[in-house]
Amino acid sequence: MERFSPGANDHIEHVESVVERVKAGDQQAYATIIRTYEKQIYMYCYYILKNREEAEDAVQDIFIKVYQAIGKYRQQVSFSAWLYKVAYYHCLDQIRKKSRWHRLISIQKEQQQQQHLDDYYPSDDEREVDELLMNLNSEERNLVLLKAVEQYSFEEIGEIMDCKPATLRKKYERLRKKLIQQKMKKGGLTNERMAGSN
């Protein structure tokens, strides 16, 4: 089955037809949606939650929630934007539920597992992006991921985060400057692919 990338107009009709099949009770069609989006949703959750196990659990919970609520989905926004909105609020709920102590334990655990990330990020550029994102708070990471990585428009991100596109645009510009300064402090060149997408 062909993979479709979020935000790409070429595949919107295909995604919507698969969603309609799911609404009609076709469980195999939902398996197609899971296969298509699970890796991206996992990475998104991982960067927000900063913990592999929690991200894996979140992905399962998100796809269950989406399946249960798919009848409520209306094509006013793209399906992927709706999916990311569910993921965004699920991750925020997870963060709120964690106690400070639990968060400290998770951070320690994640630092111990950091060496294994090379399996997932073979290139230096990807490790740099990982390092930069880990220094941002969850809202900042979310904005950077949706804009620079997933390449959503500010209007789509506004739908996902329930925020005005103009406000997001300003926040994103401030974030770009912050990331560029971080990068310059380390003595490297700026990562235009990540910080420069508009």
SULHU-V500479 format. One record per residue. D_CENTER is the distance of its C-alpha to the mean C-alpha in Angstrom with 2 decimals. Layout:
{{D_CENTER} {D_CENTER}}
This chain:
{{22.33} {20.67} {16.91} {15.44} {12.57} {10.51} {12.49} {15.53} {18.65} {20.54} {18.94} {18.51} {21.97} {21.46} {18.33} {20.32} {23.32} {21.50} {20.24} {23.88} {25.14} {23.00} {24.38} {27.78} {27.35} {26.43} {24.57} {24.44} {22.45} {19.76} {19.79} {19.02} {15.89} {14.76} {15.76} {14.00} {10.45} {10.62} {9.91} {6.66} {5.66} {7.57} {6.22} {2.79} {5.86} {8.11} {7.30} {7.62} {10.49} {12.00} {13.75} {13.81} {15.92} {14.05} {10.75} {13.09} {14.75} {11.77} {10.86} {14.57} {14.88} {12.16} {13.88} {17.18} {16.43} {15.37} {18.53} {20.67} {19.61} {19.41} {22.87} {21.65} {19.26} {21.02} {20.37} {20.27} {16.65} {15.05} {14.18} {10.64} {10.30} {12.05} {9.96} {6.72} {9.44} {10.70} {7.66} {7.54} {11.29} {11.59} {9.90} {12.13} {14.99} {14.61} {14.81} {17.77} {19.50} {19.60} {22.83} {23.34} {25.17} {22.51} {20.00} {22.62} {23.16} {19.49} {19.39} {22.66} {21.60} {18.48} {20.80} {23.15} {20.57} {19.45} {22.15} {20.68} {17.49} {19.78} {19.65} {16.00} {16.34} {19.77} {19.94} {20.74} {18.36} {15.32} {16.87} {17.34} {13.76} {12.95} {15.90} {15.12} {11.65} {13.41} {15.89} {13.75} {13.49} {10.49} {10.86} {11.35} {8.41} {6.20} {8.70} {8.95} {5.58} {6.10} {9.70} {10.58} {8.37} {7.54} {10.78} {10.84} {14.06} {14.61} {16.15} {13.18} {10.98} {14.15} {14.13} {10.70} {11.63} {15.36} {16.43} {18.84} {17.70} {20.46} {19.31} {15.77} {17.58} {19.79} {17.15} {15.37} {18.85} {19.60} {16.47} {17.50} {20.94} {19.88} {18.01} {21.03} {23.40} {21.71} {22.00} {25.58} {26.58} {25.76} {28.08} {25.81} {25.13} {22.11} {19.15} {19.46} {16.90} {14.10} {15.90} {17.98} {16.04} {17.27}}
